[in-house]
Amino acid sequence: MKSIELIVTIDRPIGYVDHYNNVYPINYGYIPGLIGGDGEEQDAYIISQKKQEPLESFTGNLVAIIHRNDDIEDKWVVALPNEEFSVEEIWEQVSFMEQYFDAVIEIIK
């Protein structure tokens, strides 16, 4: 897959606490109109060196896909254009949630 520009609707902004008491240190949302493996809109983590405040929406590029080997859906990682992250840097940002899954990160160029 090639990097593409995406608009993400944020439904779990930085600081959001879910019903399992997970606190979201990054913005998390979905891509309207794009259906993921679970039959709902595709989920996306937002990572950025410049946008570190709670957001309502975000426009950026697909930089990675997190493949969950023990789940029916993948998670996408979106960042600002020209921002690049290593697998380790992405894992550091998403491990608050992905630590519970058998996940592999694929970098998209």
Steps between C-alpha positions, in 0.01 A plus 500: 500500500612853424469800733176690443349817644219436746255703707446348844207582727625492858261333746759431771717811541813520712396444863191290417435220752318192367283256699809286574670808654753525217612862466572604141835685476443566129200588284305202366211486260366360176500565128143583395366279222789251504392166648754296698524131579245520780229640270527847653691804376879458490670594828805725501759614750631853450868548576675828448794695630307825441134423584496388862175653621148352499353527150159458337637410156838448337624497142819306441667212322487129567844413641442151641254216542484303823406144415337323792560128467244420771221735393280554193615853430812700430568848634638774278755760610467851355752786530561841347656504152880474518493347851668161512508257789685175563323185615641564849370859507155389388492218755589747776195711406246218457612247759247632754246298300696269269681335793186288540525354148741295292577787263752572227567847357542543124657831392336657192714709265 
